[in-house]
C-alpha cells in the first residue's frame, strides 16, 4: 500500500513538471512534418505524455471525480460544431487534422491546465507565470537580435515564430500580463527591470493590430490603478508613439500603419481586405456549417467574384480569424468560440473588480497591534492576485482584438492561449473555494 502511495505521489509530481514543461516549450512554431501538411511540435508530445500521466494518476487514486471535470461548456460546443462541419468538407483529411488540433487545445490542454491550477492553487499559478516570464524574456531577446539585423522586410522580426504577425499575437497575449505584474510588484527593484523588458518587447512588435491592442489594454489596466498610475503610463505611451517609434531603425510607426492599411507601400490595394470580403461571401453561401473545418484556403478562390485580387505571394497570417471560423465551420462554431473568450474574460474581470478592493472605493480595516494591543485603522490595497486577474482579462482582450487581423489559433500560440483561458477560470474556482 505504501508503495502504491509512493508511485501515486511521483505521478502527480511528474504531471506538474509535464504541465510546466509544456508551457515552456510551447511558444514556437518549429515542428516536425511527419507527413505532408501535418506537423508535430515538441509541446504536442509533452502535452500528450502529461495527459497520460494525469490519467494514470487518477486511475491509481480512483479519483474519477477529478477525471470527469470537463472544460467550460463553450469549449465543448466549439469542438462539437467544428466536428459537425466536417460533413461539408471537400478534403476530410484537412478537416480531421484541424479537429485534432482543436481537441488538443480546447479539451486536453484545458483539462490539464485546469487540474494543474486547481490542485496547485497560488503556488502553481506563480510557477507557471514565472517560467512563462523567463520564456517571454528569451523570445524578446531573440526578436531584438532579429530587429537589429539588416533586412528589408519586417516579417523577419518573428522571435521563435514564423513571422511578425504570430509574434505580435504572442506579445498581445503576454505584454498586458507583464504590465499587470509591474503594477503588482511591491518593490522598485523588481518593477524597474520589468519595465525595461516591457519597453524592449513593445519595440519589437511590428504588427499594427497587435501594437494597438496592447496599447489600449495597457491603458485600461493603468486606469484601474487610478490617476497616479494612468497619467504616467499614458504620457509614456504617447511619447513612445509620437517621438520614439519614428526614430527607430525600422520606423515602427510606419510598419504598424502599412501592416493594417488599405493600400501597401507601393500604393496598391492591399490583398488582406479583398480576402476578407471573399471570406464573407463564402460564409454567406453556407452560414450553417461553412465549407468544412480546415477547408478555408481550398475554397476561398471561388468566392472573389468581382473583388480585386492581386497575384503573387501574400504576407502570411493576415486573415480575419472570426471570418475564417465563420466561413469554415458556420455561425454556431463562431458564436461558441466567442463564448469561450467572453466567459474567460468575464471570470477574470469579475475577480479583478471585487468591490472591497476597488481602487475607486477604498475601504479601511481594523488590526490589533500584537505588542501594544492598540486597534489600528489601515487602508486596503489591491492584492497581487487581483492584478493578475486584471492582466489575464486584458491579455485575452488584446489577443481577441489582434485576431481580427491575424488568425492566431496556430501552433505556438494555441497552448499559451488555452492556459490563459484556464487561468481566467481559476479565479472563479478561488471564489467558489
TORVEXFI-684097 format. One record per atom (N, C-alpha, C): x negated, y, z; residue in one letter. Coordinates in steps of 0.2 Angstrom, whole numbers, padded with zeros to 4 digits, always signed. Atoms other than C-alpha are relative to their C-alpha. Layout:
N
XYZA ...
//
This chain:
433
-0004-0006+0000X +0000+0000+0000X -0004+0006+0000X +0004-0006+0000X -0014+0012+0004X -0004+0001-0006X +0003-0001+0006X -0022+0008-0012X +0004+0003-0005X -0005-0003+0005X -0006+0012-0022X +0000+0008+0002X -0001-0007-0002X -0005+0029-0012X -0006+0004-0003X +0006-0003+0002X -0023+0032-0016X +0000+0002-0008X +0000-0001+0007X -0021+0029-0035X +0005+0005-0002X -0005-0005+0001X -0005+0039-0034X -0002+0007+0001X +0003-0006-0001X -0014+0054-0027X -0005+0002-0006X +0005-0002+0006X -0028+0053-0041X +0004+0001-0006X -0004-0002+0006X -0014+0053-0054X +0002+0007+0000X -0003-0007+0000X -0007+0069-0048X -0006+0005-0001X +0005-0005+0001X -0024+0077-0047X -0002+0000-0008X +0002+0000+0007X -0028+0071-0065X +0005+0004-0004X -0005-0004+0003X -0011+0078-0070X -0001+0008+0000X +0001-0007-0001X -0015+0095-0063X -0006+0003-0004X +0006-0002+0004X -0033+0095-0071X +0002+0000-0008X -0003+0000+0007X -0024+0090-0088X +0003+0006-0002X -0004-0006+0001X -0012+0104-0087X -0005+0006-0001X +0004-0006+0000X -0026+0117-0084X -0005-0001-0006X +0004+0001+0006X -0037+0109-0097X +0003+0002-0007X -0004-0002+0006X -0023+0111-0110X +0000+0007-0001X -0001-0007+0001X -0021+0129-0106X -0007+0003-0002X +0007-0003+0002X -0040+0132-0108X -0001-0001-0007X +0002+0002+0007X -0042+0124-0125X +0005+0002-0005X -0006-0001+0005X -0025+0129-0132X -0001+0006-0005X +0000-0006+0004X -0029+0146-0139X -0005+0000-0005X +0004+0001+0006X -0037+0141-0155X +0004-0003-0006X -0004+0004+0005X -0031+0136-0172X -0005-0005-0004X +0004+0006+0003X -0045+0124-0175X +0003-0007+0001X -0003+0006-0001X -0039+0107-0178X -0002-0005-0006X +0002+0006+0004X -0042+0090-0187X +0006-0001-0005X -0006+0002+0005X -0032+0087-0204X -0001-0007-0001X +0000+0007+0000X -0029+0069-0201X +0004-0003-0007X -0003+0001+0006X -0018+0069-0217X +0002+0006-0003X -0001-0006+0003X -0013+0082-0230X +0006+0004+0004X -0004-0005-0003X -0005+0097-0221X +0002-0002+0007X -0002+0002-0007X -0004+0088-0204X -0007+0000+0004X +0006-0002-0004X -0016+0094-0191X +0001-0003+0008X +0000+0002-0007X -0021+0088-0173X -0005+0004+0003X +0004-0004-0004X -0028+0100-0161X -0002-0003+0006X +0002+0003-0006X -0038+0096-0145X +0005+0001+0005X -0005-0002-0005X -0024+0104-0135X +0006-0005-0001X -0006+0005+0001X -0011+0092-0143X -0002-0007+0003X +0003+0006-0003X -0022+0077-0137X +0001+0001+0008X +0000-0001-0008X -0024+0084-0119X +0007+0000+0003X -0006-0001-0002X -0006+0088-0118X +0004-0007+0000X -0003+0007+0000X -0001+0070-0123X -0002-0004+0005X +0003+0004-0006X -0013+0062-0111X +0003+0002+0007X -0002-0003-0007X -0007+0074-0097X +0007-0003+0001X -0007+0002+0000X +0011+0069-0101X +0001-0008+0002X +0000+0007-0002X +0007+0050-0100X -0002-0001+0007X +0002+0000-0007X -0002+0053-0083X +0006+0002+0004X -0006-0003-0004X +0013+0063-0077X +0006-0006+0000X -0005+0006+0000X +0025+0048-0082X -0002-0005+0004X +0002+0006-0005X +0014+0035-0073X +0000+0002+0007X +0000-0003-0007X +0013+0046-0058X +0007-0001+0003X -0007+0001-0002X +0032+0047-0057X +0002-0007+0001X -0002+0007+0000X +0034+0029-0061X -0003-0004+0007X +0003+0003-0006X +0022+0024-0047X +0004+0002+0007X -0004-0003-0006X +0031+0036-0034X +0007-0002+0000X -0007+0001+0001X +0048+0031-0041X +0004+0006+0001X -0003-0007+0000X +0051+0049-0042X +0004+0002-0006X -0004-0001+0006X +0065+0048-0055X +0003+0007-0001X -0003-0007+0000X +0072+0065-0050X -0004+0005-0003X +0005-0005+0003X +0056+0074-0054X +0000-0002-0008X +0001+0002+0007X +0055+0064-0071X +0006+0003-0004X -0006-0002+0004X +0073+0070-0076X +0001+0007+0001X +0000-0007+0000X +0070+0088-0073X -0001+0003-0007X +0000-0002+0007X +0074+0094-0090X -0001+0007-0001X +0000-0007+0001X +0070+0111-0098X +0006+0003+0000X -0006-0004+0001X +0082+0125-0099X +0004-0002-0006X -0004+0003+0006X +0097+0121-0110X -0001+0003-0006X +0001-0004+0007X +0092+0134-0123X -0006-0004-0004X +0005+0004+0003X +0076+0123-0126X +0003-0006-0004X -0003+0006+0003X +0086+0108-0129X +0005+0001-0006X -0004-0002+0006X +0099+0117-0140X -0004+0002-0006X +0004-0002+0006X +0085+0124-0151X -0003-0006-0003X +0003+0006+0003X +0077+0107-0153X +0005-0004-0004X -0006+0004+0003X +0094+0099-0157X +0002+0003-0007X -0002-0003+0006X +0099+0112-0170X -0006+0000-0006X +0005+0001+0005X +0082+0111-0178X +0000-0007-0003X +0000+0007+0002X +0083+0092-0179X +0006-0001-0005X -0006+0000+0004X +0101+0094-0187X -0002+0002-0007X +0001-0003+0007X +0094+0105-0201X -0004-0005-0004X +0004+0004+0004X +0083+0091-0207X +0004-0003-0005X -0005+0003+0005X +0099+0084-0216X +0000+0004-0007X +0000-0004+0006X +0097+0099-0228X -0007+0000-0003X +0007-0001+0002X +0078+0097-0230X -0002-0004-0007X +0002+0003+0007X +0071+0094-0248X -0006-0005+0001X +0006+0004-0002X +0055+0087-0240X +0000-0001+0007X -0001+0002-0007X +0059+0077-0225X -0007+0000+0004X +0006+0001-0004X +0041+0074-0220X -0003+0007+0003X +0001-0007-0003X +0038+0093-0218X +0004+0002+0006X -0004-0001-0005X +0053+0094-0208X -0001-0004+0007X +0002+0004-0006X +0048+0080-0196X -0006+0002+0003X +0006-0003-0003X +0031+0087-0194X +0001+0006+0004X -0002-0006-0004X +0038+0104-0188X +0004-0002+0006X -0004+0002-0006X +0051+0095-0177X -0005-0003+0006X +0005+0003-0005X +0037+0085-0168X -0004+0006+0003X +0003-0006-0003X +0028+0102-0165X +0005+0003+0005X -0005-0003-0004X +0044+0109-0158X +0001-0004+0006X -0001+0005-0005X +0047+0094-0147X -0006+0001+0005X +0006-0001-0004X +0029+0096-0141X +0000+0006+0004X +0000-0006-0004X +0031+0114-0136X +0005+0001+0005X -0005-0002-0004X +0048+0116-0130X +0003-0006+0004X -0002+0005-0004X +0051+0099-0122X -0006-0003+0004X +0005+0003-0004X +0035+0090-0117X -0004+0006+0003X +0004-0005-0003X +0025+0106-0114X +0003+0004+0005X -0004-0003-0005X +0039+0114-0105X +0000-0004+0007X +0000+0005-0006X +0041+0099-0093X -0006+0000+0003X +0006+0000-0003X +0023+0098-0090X -0002+0006+0004X +0001-0006-0004X +0021+0116-0085X +0005+0002+0005X -0005-0001-0006X +0037+0117-0075X -0002-0005+0006X +0002+0004-0005X +0031+0102-0065X -0006+0002+0004X +0006-0002-0002X +0014+0109-0063X +0001+0007+0005X -0002-0006-0004X +0021+0126-0057X +0004-0001+0006X -0005+0001-0006X +0035+0119-0046X -0004-0004+0006X +0004+0003-0005X +0023+0107-0037X -0005+0004+0003X +0006-0003-0003X +0008+0118-0035X +0002+0007+0003X -0002-0006-0003X +0018+0134-0031X -0005+0006-0002X +0005-0005+0002X +0007+0150-0030X -0007-0001-0001X +0007+0002+0002X -0009+0141-0030X -0001-0002-0007X +0000+0002+0007X -0005+0133-0047X +0000+0006-0004X -0001-0006+0004X +0001+0149-0054X -0007+0004+0000X +0007-0004+0000X -0016+0158-0048X -0005-0003-0004X +0005+0004+0004X -0027+0144-0055X +0002+0001-0008X -0001-0001+0007X -0018+0145-0072X -0001+0006-0003X +0001-0006+0003X -0018+0163-0074X -0008+0002+0001X +0007-0001+0000X -0036+0164-0068X -0004-0003-0006X +0004+0004+0005X -0043+0151-0080X +0002+0003-0007X -0002-0003+0006X -0032+0159-0094X -0003+0007-0001X +0003-0007+0001X -0040+0176-0090X -0008-0001-0002X +0007+0002+0002X -0058+0168-0092X +0000-0001-0008X -0001+0002+0007X -0052+0161-0109X +0001+0007-0004X -0001-0006+0003X -0045+0178-0114X -0006+0005-0001X +0007-0003+0000X -0062+0186-0110X -0004-0002-0005X +0004+0003+0005X -0071+0174-0121X +0003+0001-0007X -0003-0002+0006X -0059+0177-0135X -0001+0007-0002X +0001-0007+0001X -0060+0196-0133X -0008+0001-0002X +0007-0001+0002X -0079+0195-0134X -0002-0003-0007X +0000+0002+0007X -0078+0184-0150X +0003+0005-0005X -0003-0005+0005X -0067+0197-0158X -0004+0006+0000X +0004-0006+0000X -0078+0211-0153X -0006-0001-0005X +0006+0002+0005X -0093+0202-0162X +0002+0000-0007X -0003-0001+0007X -0082+0200-0177X +0002+0007-0002X -0002-0007+0001X -0076+0218-0176X -0006+0004-0003X +0006-0004+0001X -0094+0224-0177X -0004-0003-0006X +0003+0002+0005X -0099+0213-0191X +0002+0003-0007X -0002-0004+0006X -0099+0221-0209X +0005-0005-0004X -0005+0003+0004X -0083+0216-0218X +0005+0005-0002X -0005-0005+0003X -0071+0225-0229X +0007-0002+0002X -0006+0001-0001X -0056+0216-0223X +0001-0001+0008X -0001+0001-0007X -0048+0217-0205X +0002-0007+0002X -0002+0007-0001X -0042+0199-0207X -0005-0004+0004X +0005+0004-0003X -0059+0193-0201X -0001+0001+0008X +0000-0002-0007X -0057+0201-0184X +0006-0005+0003X -0006+0005-0001X -0047+0185-0178X -0002-0004+0007X +0001+0003-0006X -0055+0179-0162X -0001-0008-0001X +0000+0007+0001X -0053+0160-0161X +0006-0002-0005X -0006+0001+0004X -0038+0161-0173X -0001+0000-0007X +0001+0000+0008X -0035+0161-0192X -0001+0007-0003X +0000-0006+0002X -0033+0179-0194X +0002+0005+0005X -0002-0005-0005X -0029+0196-0186X +0007+0000+0002X -0007+0000-0002X -0011+0193-0186X +0002-0005+0006X -0001+0005-0005X -0011+0177-0175X -0004+0003+0006X +0004-0003-0006X -0025+0186-0164X +0005+0005+0003X -0004-0005-0003X -0013+0200-0162X +0006-0003+0004X -0005+0004-0003X +0001+0188-0157X -0002-0002+0007X +0003+0002-0007X -0010+0181-0143X -0002+0006+0004X +0001-0005-0004X -0015+0198-0137X +0006+0003+0002X -0006-0002-0003X +0003+0203-0136X +0003-0004+0006X -0002+0005-0005X +0006+0188-0125X -0004+0001+0006X +0004+0000-0006X -0009+0192-0114X -0001+0007+0003X +0002-0006-0002X -0013+0210-0113X +0005+0004+0005X -0004-0003-0005X +0003+0216-0104X -0001-0004+0007X +0001+0004-0006X +0000+0202-0091X -0007+0003+0003X +0006-0003-0003X -0018+0209-0089X +0001+0006+0003X -0002-0006-0003X -0011+0226-0086X +0003-0001+0006X -0003+0002-0006X +0000+0219-0073X -0005-0002+0006X +0005+0002-0004X -0015+0211-0065X -0004+0006+0003X +0003-0006-0002X -0023+0228-0065X +0004+0004+0006X -0004-0004-0005X -0009+0236-0055X +0001-0004+0006X +0000+0004-0006X -0008+0221-0043X -0006+0000+0004X +0006+0000-0003X -0026+0222-0039X +0000+0004+0006X +0000-0004-0006X -0029+0228-0021X -0007+0004+0000X +0006-0004-0001X -0047+0234-0024X -0002+0003-0007X +0002-0003+0006X -0055+0245-0037X -0006-0004-0003X +0006+0004+0002X -0070+0233-0038X +0003-0005-0005X -0003+0005+0004X -0058+0221-0046X +0004+0004-0006X -0004-0003+0005X -0047+0234-0055X -0005+0003-0006X +0005-0003+0006X -0062+0243-0065X -0002-0005-0005X +0001+0004+0005X -0068+0228-0073X +0006-0003-0005X -0006+0002+0003X -0051+0223-0078X +0002+0005-0005X -0001-0006+0005X -0048+0240-0086X -0004+0000-0006X +0005+0000+0005X -0064+0239-0096X +0002-0006-0005X -0001+0006+0005X -0059+0221-0103X +0007+0002-0004X -0006-0002+0004X -0041+0228-0107X -0001+0005-0006X +0001-0005+0006X -0048+0243-0117X -0004-0004-0005X +0004+0003+0005X -0060+0232-0126X +0005-0005-0004X -0005+0005+0003X -0046+0219-0130X +0005+0005-0005X -0004-0005+0004X -0035+0234-0136X -0003+0002-0006X +0003-0002+0006X -0048+0239-0148X -0001-0004-0005X +0001+0005+0005X -0049+0223-0157X +0006-0002-0003X -0007+0002+0003X -0030+0222-0161X +0000+0004-0006X -0001-0003+0006X -0029+0226-0179X +0007-0001-0004X -0007+0001+0003X -0011+0221-0182X +0004+0006+0003X -0004-0005-0002X +0000+0236-0181X +0006-0002+0005X -0006+0002-0003X +0015+0226-0175X -0002-0002+0008X +0003+0002-0007X +0005+0218-0160X -0002+0007+0004X +0003-0006-0003X -0003+0235-0156X +0006+0004+0003X -0005-0004-0003X +0013+0245-0154X +0005-0004+0005X -0004+0003-0005X +0022+0231-0145X -0004+0000+0007X +0004-0001-0006X +0008+0231-0132X +0000+0007+0003X +0000-0007-0002X +0008+0250-0132X +0006+0001+0005X -0006-0002-0003X +0026+0251-0127X +0002-0004+0006X -0001+0005-0006X +0027+0236-0115X -0005+0002+0006X +0004-0003-0006X +0012+0243-0105X +0003+0006+0003X -0003-0006-0003X +0020+0260-0104X +0006-0002+0005X -0006+0002-0004X +0036+0251-0097X -0002-0003+0007X +0003+0002-0006X +0025+0242-0084X -0002+0006+0004X +0003-0006-0004X +0017+0258-0079X +0006+0004+0003X -0006-0003-0003X +0034+0266-0077X +0003-0003+0006X -0002+0004-0006X +0038+0253-0064X -0004+0002+0006X +0004-0002-0005X +0024+0259-0054X +0001+0007+0003X -0002-0007-0002X +0031+0277-0053X -0005+0005-0004X +0003-0005+0004X +0024+0293-0060X -0007+0000+0001X +0007+0000-0001X +0007+0291-0052X -0004-0005-0004X +0003+0005+0004X +0004+0276-0062X +0002+0001-0008X -0002-0001+0007X +0014+0281-0078X -0004+0005-0003X +0003-0006+0003X +0006+0298-0081X -0007-0002-0002X +0007+0002+0002X -0012+0292-0081X +0000-0005-0006X +0000+0005+0006X -0008+0277-0092X +0003+0003-0006X -0002-0003+0006X +0002+0287-0104X -0005+0005-0003X +0005-0004+0003X -0011+0300-0106X -0006-0004-0003X +0006+0004+0002X -0025+0287-0108X +0002-0003-0007X -0002+0003+0007X -0015+0278-0122X +0001+0005-0005X -0001-0005+0005X -0010+0294-0131X -0007+0002-0002X +0007-0002+0002X -0029+0299-0130X -0003-0005-0005X +0003+0006+0004X -0034+0282-0137X +0003+0001-0007X -0004+0000+0006X -0021+0283-0151X -0002+0006-0005X +0001-0006+0003X -0025+0301-0156X -0007+0002-0002X +0007-0002+0001X -0043+0303-0154X -0006-0005+0000X +0005+0006+0000X -0052+0286-0151X +0001-0004-0007X -0001+0005+0005X -0044+0275-0164X -0003+0002-0007X +0002-0002+0007X -0048+0286-0180X -0008+0000+0000X +0007+0000+0000X -0066+0286-0174X -0004-0006+0000X +0003+0006+0000X -0069+0268-0173X -0002-0003-0006X +0003+0003+0006X -0079+0258-0186X +0005-0002-0005X -0005+0003+0004X -0063+0250-0193X +0006+0005-0001X -0006-0005+0001X -0052+0266-0192X +0006-0004+0002X -0005+0004-0003X -0040+0256-0181X +0007+0003-0002X -0007-0003+0001X -0025+0268-0183X +0002-0001-0008X -0002+0002+0007X -0025+0266-0202X +0001-0007-0001X -0001+0008+0001X -0027+0247-0201X +0006-0002+0003X -0006+0001-0002X -0012+0247-0190X +0006+0002-0005X -0005-0003+0005X -0002+0258-0202X +0001-0005-0006X -0001+0004+0007X -0006+0248-0218X +0002-0008+0002X -0002+0007-0001X -0003+0231-0209X +0008-0001+0001X -0008+0000-0001X +0016+0236-0207X +0003+0004-0005X -0003-0005+0005X +0018+0249-0221X +0004-0003-0006X -0004+0002+0006X +0030+0248-0236X -0005+0000-0006X +0005+0001+0006X +0015+0251-0248X -0007-0001+0003X +0007+0001-0003X -0003+0245-0246X -0005+0005-0002X +0005-0005+0001X -0019+0254-0248X -0001+0002-0007X +0000-0001+0007X -0018+0253-0267X +0006+0004-0002X -0006-0004+0002X -0002+0262-0267X +0006-0005-0003X -0005+0005+0002X +0008+0246-0272X +0005-0002+0005X -0005+0002-0005X +0024+0240-0264X -0003-0007+0004X +0002+0005-0004X +0019+0228-0250X +0004-0006-0001X -0004+0006+0002X +0024+0210-0253X +0004-0003+0006X -0004+0003-0006X +0030+0207-0235X +0007+0001+0000X -0007-0002-0001X +0046+0216-0236X +0005-0003-0006X -0004+0004+0005X +0052+0208-0253X +0001-0007+0003X +0000+0007-0003X +0048+0191-0244X +0006+0000+0005X -0006-0001-0005X +0060+0197-0230X +0007-0001-0004X -0007+0000+0003X +0074+0200-0242X +0001-0006-0003X -0001+0006+0003X +0071+0184-0251X +0002-0005+0005X -0002+0005-0006X +0072+0175-0234X +0007+0001+0002X -0007-0002-0002X +0088+0184-0230X +0005-0003-0006X -0004+0003+0005X +0095+0179-0247X +0001-0008+0001X +0000+0007-0001X +0090+0161-0243X +0005-0002+0006X -0004+0001-0006X +0099+0162-0226X +0007+0001-0002X -0007-0001+0002X +0115+0169-0234X +0003-0006-0004X -0002+0005+0005X +0115+0154-0246X +0002-0006+0005X -0002+0006-0005X +0116+0141-0231X -0001+0002+0007X +0001-0003-0007X +0119+0150-0215X +0001-0005+0006X -0002+0005-0006X +0125+0134-0205X -0007-0003+0002X +0006+0004-0002X +0109+0123-0206X -0006+0002-0004X +0006-0003+0004X +0097+0133-0218X -0002-0005-0005X +0002+0004+0005X +0087+0124-0231X -0004-0006+0003X +0004+0006-0003X +0079+0112-0218X -0006+0003+0003X +0006-0002-0004X +0066+0114-0205X -0007-0002-0004X +0007+0001+0003X +0048+0116-0212X +0001+0001-0008X -0001+0000+0007X +0055+0119-0230X +0001+0007-0002X -0001-0007+0002X +0055+0138-0230X -0005+0002-0006X +0005-0002+0005X +0039+0140-0241X +0002-0004-0007X -0001+0004+0006X +0045+0126-0253X +0006+0003-0004X -0006-0003+0003X +0062+0136-0256X +0000+0007-0001X -0001-0007+0001X +0058+0154-0255X -0001+0003-0007X +0001-0003+0007X +0053+0157-0273X +0007+0000-0004X -0006+0000+0003X +0071+0153-0278X +0004+0006+0001X -0004-0005-0003X +0078+0167-0269X -0002+0008-0001X +0002-0007+0001X +0069+0183-0275X +0005+0004-0005X -0005-0004+0005X +0082+0187-0289X -0004+0005-0003X +0003-0005+0003X +0078+0204-0294X -0005+0004+0004X +0004-0003-0005X +0067+0208-0279X -0007+0000-0003X +0007+0000+0003X +0049+0214-0285X -0004-0005+0004X +0004+0005-0003X +0037+0200-0282X -0007+0001-0003X +0007-0001+0003X +0018+0203-0284X -0003-0007+0000X +0003+0006+0001X +0007+0190-0290X -0007+0000+0004X +0007+0000-0003X -0010+0184-0282X +0001-0002+0007X +0000+0002-0007X -0014+0178-0264X +0003+0006+0004X -0003-0005-0005X -0005+0187-0250X -0003-0001+0007X +0003+0001-0007X -0010+0190-0232X +0004-0005+0004X -0004+0006-0004X -0006+0175-0221X +0004+0003+0006X -0004-0002-0006X +0007+0176-0207X +0003+0007+0000X -0003-0007+0000X +0016+0191-0212X +0008-0001-0001X -0007+0001+0000X +0034+0183-0212X +0003+0002+0006X -0004-0002-0006X +0048+0188-0200X +0002-0007+0003X -0001+0007-0003X +0049+0173-0188X +0008-0001+0001X -0008+0001-0001X +0068+0176-0185X +0003-0001-0007X -0002+0002+0007X +0071+0176-0204X -0002-0007-0002X +0002+0007+0002X +0061+0160-0206X +0004-0005+0004X -0004+0004-0004X +0071+0152-0192X +0007+0000-0003X -0006+0000+0003X +0087+0158-0199X +0001-0003-0007X +0000+0003+0007X +0083+0153-0217X -0001-0008+0000X +0002+0007+0000X +0076+0136-0212X +0005-0004+0004X -0004+0004-0004X +0087+0130-0198X +0007+0002+0002X -0007-0003-0001X +0103+0141-0198X +0001+0004+0006X -0002-0005-0005X +0111+0153-0187X +0000-0002+0008X -0001+0003-0007X +0114+0141-0172X -0007-0001+0003X +0007+0001-0002X +0095+0137-0171X -0003+0007+0002X +0002-0007-0002X +0091+0156-0171X +0002+0003+0006X -0003-0002-0006X +0103+0160-0158X -0003-0004+0006X +0003+0004-0006X +0096+0146-0147X -0007+0002+0001X +0007-0002-0002X +0078+0152-0149X +0000+0007+0003X -0001-0007-0004X +0084+0170-0144X +0002-0001+0007X -0002+0002-0007X +0092+0162-0129X -0006-0002+0004X +0006+0002-0003X +0075+0154-0125X -0004+0006+0003X +0004-0006-0002X +0066+0171-0124X +0004+0004+0005X -0004-0004-0005X +0081+0180-0116X +0001-0003+0007X +0000+0003-0007X +0083+0168-0102X -0006+0001+0004X +0006+0000-0003X +0065+0168-0098X -0002+0007+0002X +0001-0007-0001X +0064+0187-0099X +0004+0002+0006X -0005-0002-0005X +0079+0188-0088X -0002-0003+0007X +0002+0002-0007X +0072+0177-0074X -0006+0004+0002X +0006-0004-0002X +0055+0186-0074X +0002+0007+0002X -0002-0007-0001X +0064+0203-0075X +0004+0001+0007X -0003+0000-0007X +0075+0199-0060X -0004-0001+0006X +0005+0001-0005X +0061+0193-0050X -0004+0007+0001X +0004-0007+0000X +0052+0210-0054X +0004+0006+0003X -0005-0005-0002X +0067+0220-0049X +0003-0001+0006X -0003+0002-0006X +0070+0214-0032X +0001+0007+0004X -0001-0007-0003X +0079+0229-0023X -0004+0002+0006X +0004-0002-0006X +0069+0228-0007X -0007+0002-0001X +0007-0002+0001X +0053+0230-0016X +0000+0005-0006X -0001-0005+0005X +0059+0243-0029X -0005+0006+0001X +0004-0006-0001X +0046+0257-0031X +0004+0006+0000X -0004-0006-0001X +0060+0269-0033X +0004+0001+0006X -0004+0000-0006X +0069+0264-0017X -0004-0003+0005X +0004+0003-0005X +0055+0261-0004X +0004-0001+0006X -0003+0002-0006X +0060+0253+0012X -0005+0000+0005X +0004+0000-0005X +0052+0253+0029X +0001-0007+0004X -0001+0006-0005X +0049+0238+0041X -0003+0001+0006X +0003+0000-0007X +0045+0236+0059X -0005-0005+0001X +0005+0005-0002X +0030+0227+0065X -0003+0002+0007X +0003-0001-0007X +0024+0225+0083X -0008-0001+0000X +0008+0001-0001X +0005+0228+0086X -0001-0005+0005X +0002+0006-0004X -0002+0212+0093X -0004+0002+0007X +0004-0002-0006X -0013+0222+0106X +0004+0004+0004X -0003-0005-0004X -0003+0237+0111X +0007-0002+0001X -0007+0001-0001X +0014+0230+0109X +0005+0006-0003X -0003-0005+0003X +0019+0246+0100X +0004-0002-0006X -0004+0001+0007X +0033+0245+0086X -0003+0005-0005X +0003-0004+0006X +0025+0252+0070X +0005+0000-0006X -0004-0001+0006X +0035+0258+0055X -0004+0000-0006X +0004+0000+0005X +0027+0254+0039X +0004+0000-0007X -0003+0000+0006X +0032+0257+0021X -0002-0006-0004X +0001+0006+0004X +0034+0242+0010X -0003+0001-0007X +0003-0001+0007X +0024+0240-0006X +0002-0006-0005X -0002+0005+0005X +0026+0230-0022X -0005-0006+0001X +0004+0006-0001X +0020+0212-0019X -0003-0002-0007X +0004+0003+0006X +0007+0204-0031X +0005-0004-0005X -0004+0005+0003X +0020+0191-0036X +0005+0004-0005X -0005-0004+0004X +0032+0204-0042X -0003+0004-0006X +0003-0002+0006X +0019+0212-0053X -0001-0005-0005X +0001+0006+0005X +0015+0195-0061X +0007-0001-0003X -0007+0001+0003X +0034+0193-0064X +0001+0006-0005X -0001-0005+0005X +0035+0210-0072X -0005-0001-0006X +0005+0001+0006X +0019+0206-0083X +0003-0006-0004X -0002+0005+0004X +0027+0190-0088X +0006+0002-0005X -0005-0003+0004X +0043+0199-0094X -0003+0004-0005X +0003-0005+0005X +0033+0212-0103X -0004-0004-0005X +0003+0004+0005X +0022+0199-0111X +0005-0003-0005X -0005+0004+0004X +0037+0189-0118X +0003+0005-0005X -0003-0005+0004X +0045+0205-0124X -0005+0003-0006X +0005-0002+0005X +0029+0211-0133X -0001-0006-0005X +0001+0005+0005X +0027+0194-0141X +0006-0001-0004X -0006+0000+0004X +0045+0194-0146X +0001+0005-0006X +0000-0006+0004X +0043+0211-0154X -0005-0001-0006X +0005+0002+0005X +0027+0205-0163X +0003-0005-0005X -0003+0005+0005X +0037+0191-0171X +0004+0002-0005X -0004-0003+0005X +0047+0202-0181X -0005+0001-0006X +0005-0001+0006X +0031+0205-0192X -0004-0006-0001X +0004+0006+0001X +0022+0188-0189X +0004-0006+0003X -0003+0006-0003X +0028+0170-0187X -0004-0003+0004X +0005+0002-0005X +0020+0166-0171X +0001-0007+0003X +0000+0007-0003X +0026+0148-0167X -0004-0004-0004X +0005+0004+0004X +0010+0141-0174X -0005-0003+0005X +0005+0003-0004X -0004+0131-0167X -0005+0005+0003X +0005-0005-0003X -0015+0140-0155X +0004+0005+0005X -0005-0004-0003X +0000+0151-0149X +0005-0003+0004X -0006+0003-0002X +0014+0139-0146X -0001-0002+0008X +0000+0003-0006X +0007+0131-0130X -0001+0006+0005X +0000-0006-0005X +0002+0148-0121X +0007+0003+0000X -0006-0003+0000X +0019+0154-0126X +0005-0004+0005X -0005+0004-0004X +0029+0140-0118X -0003+0000+0007X +0002-0001-0007X +0018+0142-0102X +0003+0006+0002X -0003-0007-0002X +0024+0160-0101X +0007-0001+0001X -0007+0001-0001X +0041+0154-0103X +0001-0004+0007X -0001+0004-0006X +0039+0141-0089X -0002+0004+0006X +0002-0004-0006X +0030+0154-0078X +0006+0005+0002X -0005-0004-0002X +0045+0165-0080X +0006-0003+0004X -0005+0004-0003X +0057+0152-0075X -0002-0002+0007X +0002+0002-0006X +0046+0148-0060X +0002+0005+0005X -0002-0005-0005X +0051+0164-0052X +0007-0001+0003X -0007+0002-0002X +0069+0158-0052X -0001-0006+0005X +0001+0006-0005X +0063+0142-0043X -0002+0003+0007X +0002-0003-0006X +0055+0153-0030X +0006+0003+0004X -0006-0003-0003X +0071+0162-0027X +0005-0005+0003X -0004+0006-0002X +0080+0145-0025X -0003-0003+0006X +0004+0004-0005X +0067+0138-0013X +0002+0003+0007X 
//
